[in-house]
Structure formats: C-alpha cells, structure tokens
Amino acid sequence: MKNLERLVSVASGRVPAETVYHGATILNVFTSEWEQKDIYVYDHYIAAVAEPGAYTAQKQVDVTGKWIVPGFIDAHVHIESSMVLPGEFARTIVKHGTTTVIADSHEIANVLGPDAVRFMVRQSEGVPADIYFMIPSCVPATDFEHTGGVISVADITSLLQMPRVLGLGEMMNYPGVIGGDRGTLDKLSAVFSVLGDDAVIDGHAPLVLGNALQGYRSVGIRTDHECHTFEEAKEKVKNGMYILVRQGSSARDLNTIIPGLARSNLPMNRFCFCTDDKNIADIISEGHIDSNIRNAIKLGLPSHIAYAMASLHTAECYHLPDTGALCAGYKADFVILDDKEEVKIQQIIKAGRPAKVDTPLAVDLPNDCGATEAEELLYRAAHSMHLEADQITPELFADSFDQKATKYAIALQPGSLNTKKAEVTEPDIESAIKAGTYCRLTVLERHQKTGCHATALLKGYGLQKGAIASSIGHDSHNVICAGIAPSDMSAAVKRLCTIGGGIVIVADAKILAELPLPVAGLMSNRVAEDVKAAHDALLPAARSLGIPEQVEPFVTLSFLALPVIPELRLTDQGLFDVGNWKFVK
C-alpha cells in the first residue's frame, strides 16, 4: 500500500527520493514521445518523472545512453502451459521484462475445479511478477468427456472475491452466448453482480463476425485473442473490443495482424499483446512479451506503439490504474534497454528494486495433505493422476477395428489444429498400422476412475514405431496416447502414471525420453532450466519415431482430444464429429 504522505512529499520536492535513474531516454506512453527525463523512485512507486536535477535523491543510478520503458504485461496467459509453477514462471518472465500477467487457470481447473484457482492464487503469492487472475468460465468445455472439475455459477461468485481476481476468463462457449443459453448468461450476470457494470470479461470467438459478433459483444465481453487476420481484428475493434495479439508456442498471429495494423488508422489503444500458451523452453529460448515487441517492430510497427501495447493498453483494459506507465504515482516497474528496436534488456526494475531472478523457486511436493489450506491444495494438485499403472494392459489399446465396417480416421491438416474426417478403405487395418499409414490414438479417463477409454485411427502424425503418451489433453486433460504397437502404448502410459503425469516417449518397450509433470499432470515442481532440458530432449526422441519436421508432436497430440475444433476428435467416450455435434457410431 502506498505511503501517500511520504510519496507526495517526495513528488513535491520537499523530501529526497530514494533513487534517481539518470541520463536515459524514457517513453511517455500517454503522448507517444521519447523524452530525456530522470525517474525518481520512492519505495515501490515512481514519485516523479522530471528534468535532470529537478529533484534530489539519496542514490543515483547512471543509465546514460539507455532507454527506459514501462514493465511489460501479458494480457492473457495460461501459466500451466509453461509447464512450471507460478514462482518459476514469474522468475523466468521477469528476466524478459514482463512484470505483470493476467492469468486464466482454465487448464488446471479442468483437473481440480474451483480449488485450482485457489491453488494458483496461493502459489503466486510473493513471486517476482504481479500475477492477476481471470476466473475460468467454461469448465468443463463440453459434456462429451469426463473431466476432473466443474466451475459453477456459485463458484464464480465466490472466486471473484479472491485477491488479485479481475474478472471472468475467456468465454469459449460463444454459441451459448449468441444463442442465449440460460446457464451461460447466468455466469456473465454473476460477474456483473459482483464487480459492477464495467467488469472485465475475456472473449474467445474465432471467426465470430457480423450479427453473431453483435450478439457476443452485447453481453459485455471485452477482449478477443483468437483473431487470425487483421480484417477480423478490425471488425472486432469497430465493435468496441480489445484485441490481444497472440504469439505463443503454437498459435502465432503477429505476422497476420501486425502488418495490417501498422498500415492502418485504427486507434492503437485497442491492441495489446499476449502469449496465451507458451512453454518454458520457448520462453527461455526466444523470450516472452519482449519477443512480441521485437517481432512487431520488425513487422513495421513503430516502437513507441509496440511498447504501449505491451504496457498501458493492457493496464487500461484490465483496470490496473497504477500500472503500465512511467508516471508519478505508478508502480516503479520498468525495463532499462540497451537498444529499443531490438529490445535488448539491460536491467529490470520491479517495485522500485532490481528484479529478483537469481533464486530458483522450486517446490517440494508433500507426502500428506498438511495442516494449512496451501499445503492441502498442493497435495491435491500433486496427486491428480487417478489412473492406476497396474490396470494398464496392451489389450486396452488393441482395438481390432472391425474389418467389415467402414471406419473413419482423424486426419491431421498441415499447419492447423483442425482435422478432417478421412474414410478408411484399407482391407487390412492392422497391416496399415504396421506400415505407418495410420497410428492408434487412445484417450483414457484419469480423474474419476471411471475406466472409460476409446481408441481411433490417426492419419498424418507420422509415427512408424513406438508411442507417445501425455497427460496434457485439452481441455479435460485426460491421458492421450498415440502409438503403433499396443505394448509400447501400454508401457508409455504405465510410466506416465508412475511419474504422476507429463510426457513419455517409448520405443521397443524402452523409455527414450520423458518430462515429468506431477502437479495436476500439467506442471513441474522443478526449476525452469531443468524443465527446459527435459523438454528439449523430447523432440529428437519424437523425430526418431518417424514424426516429420512439419508436425509439432506434443501440441498436436494434446489438442486431438478437444471436441470443439473441427472435424473429428477423440474423447474418453468415443470418436466425436464436431460438425454434427455427436459421436461417430
């Protein structure tokens, strides 16, 4: 909390500031000007931005020749997709200048329900970045699969009252909104009842345009991160929405949106940056929001606009009044740059101090549920794999594929998460699998011990041998396994159960590589650098099984269980035809 008396005394020049950062060119995001000004800091806040020598300070930091910009903000991120816990996630992104994130715990909520949000809020206390939360709106995503948790209207009302909660997370059920589904509208009404008429509700509306967009926007949904073209983004801005330009590990929209934006006359304050889903290996290798800024500048966006998109625009969208600018009374979160065009970071200041990035924040997993809420939540998260290894046998994966009936395969599409329904005409399916034309794909329920599982054929994945098993299976995060031989699939899933979740690659019954993710089957409790090393070993192992360069093995596999993306998907209850909204018989 601000010490207002002391802060105003410093800002008015009656008392020296603690620290002055002298000699840099700073960005005024309100006027889009680069100015030769000094920044005077008291406690965790900026007391003044003024001409050199206008104030006194106890300590001077010489930053002559540098550039200073506000700390970066990620407008929409699923921390779980980084594969590390909030502490390690924060430590890693702060190195790249991101001092604030707006997180949606949608992934882990499908495993643990409302306790997932409480867990993530607890885990984000005292970490190096400010982490705010949006309450997941669509848990479960559909009724066509078993999941580990449900978030009801009552849960939303309760969770909205937690600290650092800003609003409702991405409303993926756009058909429900547009069609006036009562349950969906009750969720939206609950948010306005708790937070007021100006509550923030995130959108998720790919290709929703025209009258449908009018209906979607009419209920107060403020943002969208699913725009894949500039024209789509433009129409949504015309309807009063903020566009969160995404650049994650798989979904990358900068190249299609930024060039059009750079040439347009649209109000730039309606555009922000987000990563949505980005794993820790990619964050360490290529950056976080700093990467979005760097690439946007290369695509023709003026640097002052790119930095404003990464700070002030997001702060204004999410009602963070003391964040996102270099101004008296704002948090002293800023990035000192050696080069503003290349986004070369020299130092990060968080809450008025050099950011703490050198101390790893690994977490020990408990053997019992403990005495406190935080300990109990961590225990539950670390014991979410309710699929027993001794119940996994090759017979679970050895679907005979009736040779007399016409069958369909899930056919991958190059460069897309969409699939096609491919008719299977081969007279001998087992021979076609052994030849690598198809592989087996199996989904096994892991939350409620139902024993539900289903197997289908997958075409275009490229497997020639072995198996890959993962507990990352959007959005319900059941176990998903692709493989050739049932024996290898069984071995991979058995090992997955033993390590508590993650990704396992097997060939000839031998483990080639694995990434343990024992926290909800989605995150590691280890340090980011160790997780990156294990992640980096996965790809060559997957390629050794025959998966070609044009196929990303792990993200592709994880989305094959999500029954809202056309055309065919596989859930633990069977092969699902998304277009016809029913199971394939």
C-alpha positions as CSV (number, residue, x, y, z in Angstrom):
1,M,0.0,0.0,0.0
2,K,1.2,3.5,-0.9
3,N,2.5,5.7,1.9
4,L,0.7,8.7,0.5
5,E,2.1,11.3,2.9
6,R,5.7,10.3,2.2
7,L,5.1,9.8,-1.6
8,V,3.6,13.3,-2.0
9,S,6.4,14.8,0.0
10,V,8.9,13.3,-2.4
11,A,6.9,14.2,-5.5
12,S,6.5,17.8,-4.3
13,G,10.3,18.1,-3.8
14,R,10.2,18.5,0.0
15,V,11.9,15.2,0.7
16,P,14.7,13.5,-1.4
17,A,13.7,10.5,-3.4
18,E,15.4,7.1,-2.6
19,T,16.8,6.6,-6.1
20,V,17.1,8.5,-9.3
21,Y,17.7,6.8,-12.6
22,H,19.6,9.5,-14.5
23,G,20.5,10.0,-18.1
24,A,18.2,7.7,-20.1
25,T,15.6,8.4,-22.8
26,I,12.2,7.3,-21.4
27,L,9.0,6.6,-23.2
28,N,5.9,8.6,-22.3
29,V,3.2,6.1,-23.3
30,F,0.5,8.8,-22.9
31,T,1.9,11.1,-25.6
32,S,4.0,8.6,-27.6
33,E,7.1,10.7,-27.0
34,W,10.7,9.7,-26.2
35,E,11.9,12.2,-23.6
36,Q,15.2,13.0,-21.8
37,K,13.9,12.7,-18.3
38,D,15.0,11.2,-15.0
39,I,12.9,8.8,-13.0
40,Y,12.7,9.4,-9.2
41,V,11.7,6.4,-7.1
42,Y,10.3,6.2,-3.6
43,D,9.6,2.8,-2.0
44,H,7.8,0.8,-4.7
45,Y,6.5,3.7,-6.7
46,I,7.6,6.4,-9.1
47,A,7.5,9.7,-7.3
48,A,8.3,11.9,-10.2
49,V,9.5,11.9,-13.8
50,A,11.3,15.2,-14.4
51,E,14.2,17.1,-16.0
52,P,17.6,16.1,-14.7
53,G,18.4,17.9,-11.5
54,A,14.8,18.9,-10.7
55,Y,14.8,16.7,-7.6
56,T,17.3,15.4,-5.1
57,A,17.8,11.7,-4.3
58,Q,19.7,9.6,-1.8
59,K,21.2,7.4,-4.6
60,Q,21.8,8.0,-8.3
61,V,21.9,5.2,-10.9
62,D,23.6,6.3,-14.1
63,V,21.7,5.0,-17.1
64,T,23.2,7.4,-19.7
65,G,22.6,6.2,-23.2
66,K,19.9,3.7,-22.2
67,W,16.2,3.6,-22.9
68,I,13.5,3.1,-20.3
69,V,10.1,1.7,-20.9
70,P,7.3,0.5,-18.6
71,G,7.3,-3.1,-17.5
72,F,5.6,-5.5,-19.9
73,I,2.2,-7.0,-19.3
74,D,1.0,-10.3,-20.7
75,A,-2.8,-9.7,-21.3
76,H,-3.8,-13.4,-21.4
77,V,-1.8,-16.5,-20.4
78,H,-2.3,-20.0,-19.1
79,I,0.6,-20.4,-16.7
80,E,0.0,-24.2,-16.8
81,S,1.1,-24.2,-20.4
82,S,4.5,-23.0,-19.4
83,M,4.9,-26.4,-17.5
84,V,6.2,-24.7,-14.4
85,L,4.6,-23.4,-11.2
86,P,3.8,-19.7,-10.9
87,G,7.0,-18.9,-8.9
88,E,9.3,-20.3,-11.6
89,F,7.1,-18.9,-14.3
90,A,7.4,-15.4,-12.8
91,R,11.2,-15.7,-12.2
92,T,11.6,-16.6,-15.9
93,I,9.4,-14.0,-17.5
94,V,10.7,-11.1,-15.4
95,K,14.1,-11.8,-16.9
96,H,12.4,-10.8,-20.2
97,G,10.9,-7.7,-18.8
98,T,7.4,-9.0,-18.1
99,T,6.4,-7.6,-14.7
100,T,2.7,-8.3,-14.7
101,V,0.5,-11.0,-16.2
102,I,-3.3,-11.6,-16.5
103,A,-3.6,-15.4,-16.0
104,D,-6.5,-17.7,-16.7
105,S,-6.3,-21.0,-14.8
106,H,-8.6,-22.8,-17.2
107,E,-6.3,-25.8,-17.8
108,I,-5.8,-26.8,-14.1
109,A,-9.4,-26.0,-13.3
110,N,-10.4,-28.9,-15.6
111,V,-8.4,-31.1,-13.3
112,L,-9.2,-29.7,-9.9
113,G,-12.2,-27.5,-10.3
114,P,-12.5,-24.2,-8.2
115,D,-9.7,-25.4,-5.9
116,A,-7.4,-25.0,-8.9
117,V,-7.9,-21.2,-8.8
118,R,-7.3,-21.1,-5.1
119,F,-4.2,-23.2,-5.6
120,M,-2.8,-20.9,-8.4
121,V,-3.5,-17.8,-6.3
122,R,-1.7,-19.3,-3.3
123,Q,1.3,-20.3,-5.5
124,S,1.5,-16.8,-6.9
125,E,1.9,-15.0,-3.6
126,G,5.2,-13.2,-3.2
127,V,6.6,-14.2,-6.6
128,P,8.8,-11.8,-8.7
129,A,6.0,-10.7,-11.0
130,D,2.4,-9.4,-10.3
131,I,0.0,-12.2,-11.2
132,Y,-3.7,-11.3,-11.6
133,F,-6.4,-13.9,-12.4
134,M,-9.5,-14.3,-14.5
135,I,-11.9,-17.0,-13.3
136,P,-12.3,-19.8,-15.9
137,S,-15.7,-19.6,-17.5
138,C,-16.1,-22.9,-19.3
139,V,-15.2,-25.8,-17.0
140,P,-15.9,-28.3,-18.4
141,A,-15.6,-27.2,-22.0
142,T,-18.2,-29.8,-23.2
143,D,-20.4,-32.6,-21.9
144,F,-18.8,-35.1,-24.2
145,E,-15.9,-36.2,-21.9
146,H,-15.1,-36.8,-18.3
147,T,-13.2,-34.1,-16.5
148,G,-11.8,-33.6,-13.0
149,G,-13.6,-30.4,-12.1
150,V,-16.6,-28.2,-12.7
151,I,-16.9,-24.4,-12.0
152,S,-20.5,-23.4,-11.4
153,V,-22.1,-20.0,-11.2
154,A,-21.9,-20.2,-7.4
155,D,-18.1,-21.0,-7.7
156,I,-17.6,-18.0,-10.0
157,T,-19.4,-15.7,-7.5
158,S,-17.1,-16.9,-4.7
159,L,-13.9,-16.9,-6.6
160,L,-14.4,-13.4,-7.9
161,Q,-14.0,-12.1,-4.4
162,M,-10.5,-13.5,-4.0
163,P,-7.5,-11.1,-4.0
164,R,-6.0,-10.2,-7.4
165,V,-9.0,-11.5,-9.3
166,L,-10.0,-9.1,-12.1
167,G,-12.9,-10.8,-13.9
168,L,-14.2,-13.7,-16.0
169,G,-11.8,-15.7,-18.2
170,E,-12.3,-16.5,-21.9
171,M,-15.9,-17.2,-22.8
172,M,-15.2,-20.1,-25.2
173,N,-18.9,-21.0,-25.4
174,Y,-19.8,-18.4,-28.0
175,P,-22.6,-20.5,-29.4
176,G,-24.2,-20.4,-25.9
177,V,-23.8,-16.7,-25.6
178,I,-25.1,-16.0,-29.1
179,G,-28.0,-18.4,-28.6
180,G,-29.0,-17.0,-25.2
181,D,-28.2,-20.2,-23.2
182,R,-29.5,-19.5,-19.7
183,G,-26.6,-21.2,-17.9
184,T,-24.0,-19.3,-19.9
185,L,-25.8,-16.0,-19.4
186,D,-26.1,-16.7,-15.6
187,K,-22.3,-16.8,-15.5
188,L,-22.0,-13.4,-17.1
189,S,-24.7,-12.0,-14.8
190,A,-22.8,-13.3,-11.8
191,V,-19.7,-11.3,-12.8
192,F,-21.6,-8.0,-13.2
193,S,-23.4,-8.6,-9.8
194,V,-20.0,-8.9,-8.0
195,L,-17.8,-6.5,-10.0
196,G,-20.3,-4.0,-11.4
197,D,-21.3,-3.0,-14.9
198,D,-17.7,-2.3,-16.0
199,A,-16.5,-5.8,-15.2
200,V,-13.9,-7.4,-17.5
201,I,-14.9,-10.5,-19.4
202,D,-12.4,-12.1,-21.8
203,G,-13.6,-13.4,-25.1
204,H,-12.7,-16.4,-27.3
205,A,-14.5,-16.0,-30.6
206,P,-12.6,-17.2,-33.7
207,L,-14.4,-16.1,-36.9
208,V,-17.4,-14.8,-35.0
209,L,-18.4,-11.8,-37.1
210,G,-21.5,-9.9,-38.4
211,N,-24.7,-10.4,-36.4
212,A,-23.1,-13.1,-34.3
213,L,-20.4,-10.7,-33.2
214,Q,-23.0,-8.1,-32.3
215,G,-24.7,-10.7,-30.1
216,Y,-21.5,-11.8,-28.5
217,R,-20.4,-8.2,-27.8
218,S,-23.8,-7.1,-26.4
219,V,-23.3,-9.0,-23.2
220,G,-20.2,-7.0,-22.3
221,I,-17.4,-9.3,-23.5
222,R,-14.4,-7.0,-23.8
223,T,-11.4,-8.9,-25.4
224,D,-10.6,-11.5,-28.0
225,H,-7.3,-13.3,-28.6
226,E,-8.5,-15.5,-31.4
227,C,-8.2,-13.2,-34.4
228,H,-6.1,-14.7,-37.1
229,T,-6.4,-11.9,-39.7
230,F,-6.2,-8.1,-39.5
231,E,-9.7,-7.8,-41.0
232,E,-11.2,-9.9,-38.3
233,A,-9.4,-7.8,-35.7
234,K,-10.6,-4.6,-37.3
235,E,-14.2,-5.6,-37.2
236,K,-13.9,-6.5,-33.5
237,V,-12.3,-3.2,-32.7
238,K,-15.1,-1.5,-34.5
239,N,-17.4,-3.2,-32.1
240,G,-15.5,-1.9,-29.1
241,M,-13.3,-4.9,-28.3
242,Y,-9.7,-5.0,-27.3
243,I,-7.6,-7.3,-29.5
244,L,-4.9,-9.4,-27.7
245,V,-2.4,-10.1,-30.4
246,R,-1.1,-13.6,-29.5
247,Q,2.3,-15.1,-30.1
248,G,2.7,-18.4,-28.2
249,S,4.4,-21.8,-28.8
250,S,1.9,-22.9,-31.4
251,A,-0.7,-20.2,-32.1
252,R,1.2,-17.2,-33.6
253,D,-0.8,-14.3,-35.0
254,L,1.7,-11.4,-35.2
255,N,2.6,-12.0,-38.8
256,T,-1.0,-11.8,-40.0
257,I,-2.2,-8.9,-37.8
258,I,0.7,-6.5,-37.2
259,P,1.5,-5.6,-40.8
260,G,-2.2,-4.5,-41.3
261,L,-2.2,-2.7,-38.1
262,A,1.0,-0.8,-38.9
263,R,-0.6,0.5,-42.1
264,S,-4.0,1.3,-40.6
265,N,-5.6,4.3,-39.0
266,L,-7.2,2.3,-36.2
267,P,-6.9,3.5,-32.6
268,M,-3.9,1.7,-31.4
269,N,-5.0,1.7,-27.7
270,R,-7.4,-1.2,-28.5
271,F,-4.4,-3.6,-29.2
272,C,-2.4,-5.5,-26.6
273,F,0.0,-8.4,-26.5
274,C,-0.5,-11.9,-25.1
275,T,1.2,-15.3,-25.2
276,D,-1.8,-17.5,-24.3
277,D,0.1,-20.8,-24.3
278,K,3.9,-20.8,-24.3
279,N,6.1,-23.5,-22.8
280,I,9.0,-22.7,-20.6
281,A,11.6,-23.9,-23.2
282,D,10.3,-21.4,-25.7
283,I,10.2,-18.6,-23.2
284,I,13.8,-19.2,-22.2
285,S,14.9,-19.6,-25.8
286,E,13.1,-16.8,-27.6
287,G,11.5,-14.6,-24.9
288,H,8.1,-13.6,-23.6
289,I,6.3,-10.4,-24.3
290,D,9.7,-8.9,-25.3
291,S,9.6,-11.3,-28.2
292,N,6.2,-10.0,-29.3
293,I,7.5,-6.4,-29.2
294,R,10.7,-7.3,-31.1
295,N,8.8,-9.1,-33.8
296,A,6.1,-6.4,-34.1
297,I,8.8,-3.7,-34.6
298,K,10.4,-5.8,-37.3
299,L,7.0,-6.1,-39.0
300,G,6.7,-2.3,-39.2
301,L,5.0,-1.2,-36.0
302,P,6.6,1.9,-34.5
303,S,8.5,1.1,-31.3
304,H,6.5,3.5,-29.1
305,I,3.3,1.8,-30.2
306,A,4.7,-1.7,-29.6
307,Y,5.8,-0.8,-26.1
308,A,2.4,0.9,-25.3
309,M,0.7,-2.3,-26.5
310,A,2.9,-4.2,-24.0
311,S,2.0,-1.9,-21.1
312,L,-0.5,0.9,-20.9
313,H,-3.1,-0.5,-23.3
314,T,-3.4,-3.8,-21.3
315,A,-3.4,-1.9,-17.9
316,E,-6.3,0.2,-19.1
317,C,-8.2,-2.8,-20.5
318,Y,-8.0,-4.6,-17.2
319,H,-8.4,-1.6,-14.9
320,L,-5.0,-1.5,-13.4
321,P,-4.7,2.2,-12.7
322,D,-1.2,2.4,-11.3
323,T,0.4,0.0,-13.8
324,G,1.8,0.4,-17.3
325,A,3.3,3.8,-17.5
326,L,6.3,5.9,-16.3
327,C,4.4,8.5,-14.3
328,A,4.2,9.9,-10.7
329,G,2.1,7.5,-8.6
330,Y,2.6,4.5,-10.8
331,K,4.4,1.3,-9.7
332,A,8.1,1.5,-10.3
333,D,8.1,-1.4,-12.8
334,F,10.3,-0.6,-15.7
335,V,12.7,-2.0,-18.2
336,I,16.1,-0.5,-18.9
337,L,17.2,-1.2,-22.5
338,D,20.5,-1.1,-24.4
339,D,18.6,-1.0,-27.7
340,K,14.9,-0.1,-28.0
341,E,14.5,-1.5,-31.5
342,E,16.0,-4.9,-30.7
343,V,14.5,-4.9,-27.2
344,K,17.9,-5.7,-25.7
345,I,17.3,-5.7,-21.9
346,Q,20.0,-4.4,-19.6
347,Q,18.1,-4.5,-16.3
348,I,14.6,-4.9,-14.9
349,I,13.3,-2.8,-12.0
350,K,10.3,-4.4,-10.2
351,A,8.6,-2.4,-7.5
352,G,11.5,0.0,-7.3
353,R,14.2,-2.6,-6.9
354,P,16.3,-4.7,-9.3
355,A,14.2,-7.7,-10.1
356,K,14.8,-10.9,-8.2
357,V,15.6,-13.5,-10.8
358,D,18.6,-15.5,-9.5
359,T,16.9,-17.5,-6.7
360,P,15.2,-20.6,-8.0
361,L,11.6,-21.2,-6.7
362,A,11.3,-25.0,-6.9
363,V,8.6,-26.5,-4.7
364,D,8.9,-29.8,-2.7
365,L,5.8,-32.0,-3.1
366,P,4.2,-33.1,0.1
367,N,3.5,-36.7,1.1
368,D,0.4,-35.8,3.1
369,C,-2.2,-33.1,2.9
370,G,-0.8,-30.9,5.7
371,A,-2.4,-28.6,8.1
372,T,-2.9,-25.4,6.0
373,E,-5.1,-24.7,3.0
374,A,-2.0,-24.1,0.9
375,E,-0.5,-27.5,1.9
376,E,-3.8,-29.3,1.2
377,L,-4.1,-27.7,-2.2
378,L,-0.6,-28.6,-3.2
379,Y,-1.1,-32.2,-2.0
380,R,-4.3,-32.5,-4.1
381,A,-2.6,-31.0,-7.1
382,A,0.3,-33.4,-6.8
383,H,-2.0,-36.4,-6.6
384,S,-4.3,-35.9,-9.5
385,M,-3.4,-38.9,-11.6
386,H,-6.1,-41.4,-10.7
387,L,-5.3,-43.9,-13.4
388,E,-3.6,-46.9,-11.9
389,A,-0.5,-48.2,-13.6
390,D,-1.3,-51.9,-12.8
391,Q,-4.6,-51.6,-14.6
392,I,-2.9,-50.6,-17.9
393,T,-2.5,-53.5,-20.3
394,P,-1.8,-53.8,-24.0
395,E,-5.4,-55.0,-24.5
396,L,-6.7,-51.5,-23.7
397,F,-5.1,-50.2,-26.9
398,A,-5.6,-53.3,-29.1
399,D,-8.8,-52.3,-30.8
400,S,-9.5,-54.8,-33.6
401,F,-11.0,-52.2,-35.9
402,D,-13.9,-54.3,-37.4
403,Q,-12.6,-55.1,-40.9
404,K,-16.2,-55.3,-42.4
405,A,-17.4,-51.9,-41.3
406,T,-16.4,-48.5,-42.8
407,K,-14.2,-46.6,-40.4
408,Y,-13.0,-43.1,-40.2
409,A,-9.6,-41.8,-39.2
410,I,-8.7,-38.4,-37.7
411,A,-6.6,-36.8,-40.4
412,L,-4.2,-34.1,-39.5
413,Q,-4.1,-30.9,-41.6
414,P,-0.7,-29.3,-42.2
415,G,-0.1,-26.1,-40.1
416,S,-3.5,-26.3,-38.4
417,L,-5.2,-27.7,-35.3
418,N,-8.2,-28.6,-37.5
419,T,-8.6,-32.2,-38.6
420,K,-10.5,-33.9,-41.4
421,K,-12.7,-37.0,-41.4
422,A,-10.9,-39.5,-43.6
423,E,-12.6,-42.6,-44.7
424,V,-10.6,-45.8,-44.1
425,T,-10.8,-48.2,-47.0
426,E,-7.8,-50.4,-46.4
427,P,-8.9,-54.1,-46.2
428,D,-6.4,-54.9,-43.5
429,I,-6.2,-52.2,-40.8
430,E,-3.6,-53.9,-38.7
431,S,-1.2,-54.1,-41.7
432,A,-1.9,-50.4,-42.5
433,I,-0.9,-49.5,-38.9
434,K,2.3,-51.6,-39.1
435,A,3.1,-49.8,-42.4
436,G,2.8,-46.4,-40.7
437,T,-0.2,-45.3,-42.8
438,Y,-2.1,-44.8,-39.5
439,C,-1.3,-45.0,-35.8
440,R,-3.5,-45.8,-32.9
441,L,-4.9,-43.0,-30.8
442,T,-6.3,-43.7,-27.3
443,V,-7.8,-41.4,-24.7
444,L,-8.1,-42.8,-21.1
445,E,-10.1,-41.0,-18.4
446,R,-7.7,-40.2,-15.4
447,H,-9.8,-38.2,-13.0
448,Q,-12.7,-40.2,-11.6
449,K,-11.6,-43.9,-12.0
450,T,-14.4,-44.5,-14.5
451,G,-12.4,-46.8,-16.6
452,C,-13.6,-45.0,-19.7
453,H,-11.3,-45.2,-22.7
454,A,-11.6,-45.0,-26.5
455,T,-9.3,-45.8,-29.4
456,A,-9.4,-44.4,-33.0
457,L,-7.1,-44.2,-36.0
458,L,-4.9,-41.2,-36.6
459,K,-3.5,-40.3,-40.0
460,G,-0.7,-37.9,-40.8
461,Y,1.1,-37.9,-37.4
462,G,4.0,-39.9,-38.9
463,L,4.7,-42.5,-36.3
464,Q,6.4,-45.5,-37.7
465,K,7.1,-47.2,-34.4
466,G,6.8,-46.6,-30.6
467,A,4.4,-44.5,-28.7
468,I,4.0,-41.0,-27.1
469,A,1.7,-40.6,-24.0
470,S,0.8,-37.3,-22.4
471,S,-1.4,-36.1,-19.5
472,I,-1.8,-32.8,-21.4
473,G,-5.0,-33.3,-23.4
474,H,-7.1,-30.2,-23.9
475,D,-9.3,-29.3,-22.2
476,S,-10.2,-32.1,-19.8
477,H,-6.6,-33.3,-19.6
478,N,-7.2,-37.0,-19.7
479,V,-4.4,-39.2,-20.8
480,I,-3.8,-39.3,-24.6
481,C,-1.5,-41.7,-26.3
482,A,-0.5,-42.2,-29.9
483,G,1.3,-45.4,-30.9
484,I,1.8,-48.3,-33.3
485,A,2.2,-51.3,-31.0
486,P,-0.2,-51.7,-28.1
487,S,2.7,-53.0,-26.0
488,D,4.6,-49.7,-26.4
489,M,1.4,-47.7,-25.7
490,S,0.9,-49.6,-22.5
491,A,4.5,-49.1,-21.5
492,A,4.2,-45.3,-22.1
493,V,1.0,-44.9,-20.2
494,K,2.2,-47.1,-17.3
495,R,5.3,-44.9,-17.0
496,L,3.1,-41.8,-17.2
497,C,1.1,-43.0,-14.2
498,T,4.2,-43.8,-12.2
499,I,5.7,-40.3,-12.6
500,G,2.4,-38.6,-11.9
501,G,1.8,-37.2,-15.4
502,G,3.7,-35.4,-18.1
503,I,5.0,-36.7,-21.4
504,V,6.6,-40.1,-22.1
505,I,8.2,-41.4,-25.3
506,V,8.7,-45.2,-25.7
507,A,10.0,-47.5,-28.4
508,D,10.5,-51.2,-28.2
509,A,9.3,-51.0,-24.6
510,K,12.2,-48.7,-23.7
511,I,11.8,-45.1,-22.4
512,L,13.5,-42.8,-24.9
513,A,12.7,-39.5,-23.1
514,E,10.3,-38.2,-20.5
515,L,9.2,-34.9,-18.9
516,P,7.6,-35.5,-15.5
517,L,4.7,-33.0,-14.7
518,P,3.5,-34.2,-11.4
519,V,1.5,-31.1,-10.5
520,A,-2.0,-31.8,-11.9
521,G,-0.3,-33.6,-14.8
522,L,0.4,-30.2,-16.2
523,M,3.3,-28.6,-14.4
524,S,6.7,-29.5,-12.9
525,N,7.7,-28.6,-9.4
526,R,11.3,-28.2,-10.5
527,V,13.3,-25.2,-11.7
528,A,12.7,-23.8,-15.2
529,E,16.1,-24.6,-16.6
530,D,15.7,-28.3,-15.6
531,V,12.3,-28.5,-17.2
532,K,13.7,-26.9,-20.4
533,A,16.4,-29.5,-20.5
534,A,13.9,-32.4,-20.2
535,H,11.6,-30.7,-22.8
536,D,14.5,-30.2,-25.3
537,A,15.2,-34.0,-25.1
538,L,11.6,-34.8,-26.2
539,L,11.7,-33.5,-29.7
540,P,14.6,-35.6,-31.1
541,A,13.1,-38.7,-29.4
542,A,9.8,-38.0,-31.2
543,R,11.5,-37.5,-34.5
544,S,13.3,-40.8,-34.1
545,L,9.9,-42.5,-34.2
546,G,9.2,-41.0,-37.6
547,I,7.3,-37.9,-36.8
548,P,8.2,-35.4,-39.6
549,E,9.6,-31.9,-39.2
550,Q,6.3,-30.3,-40.3
551,V,4.4,-31.9,-37.4
552,E,4.8,-30.5,-33.9
553,P,4.4,-33.7,-31.9
554,F,3.2,-32.6,-28.5
555,V,0.9,-29.6,-29.0
556,T,-0.7,-31.5,-31.9
557,L,-1.3,-34.5,-29.7
558,S,-2.7,-32.5,-26.8
559,F,-5.4,-30.9,-29.0
560,L,-6.7,-34.1,-30.6
561,A,-8.9,-34.6,-27.5
562,L,-10.6,-31.2,-27.7
563,P,-14.2,-31.7,-29.1
564,V,-14.8,-28.1,-30.1
565,I,-12.3,-28.0,-33.0
566,P,-13.5,-29.5,-36.4
567,E,-13.8,-32.1,-37.7
568,L,-13.0,-35.2,-35.7
569,R,-11.7,-35.5,-32.1
570,L,-11.3,-38.4,-29.7
571,T,-12.5,-38.2,-26.1
572,D,-12.6,-40.9,-23.4
573,Q,-16.2,-41.6,-24.5
574,G,-15.5,-42.1,-28.2
575,L,-14.8,-40.6,-31.6
576,F,-16.6,-37.2,-31.9
577,D,-17.9,-35.5,-35.0
578,V,-17.6,-31.8,-34.2
579,G,-19.6,-30.5,-37.2
580,N,-22.5,-32.8,-36.5
581,W,-22.1,-32.5,-32.7
582,K,-22.4,-36.2,-32.0
583,F,-20.3,-39.3,-31.6
584,V,-19.4,-41.4,-34.6
585,K,-21.3,-44.7,-34.5
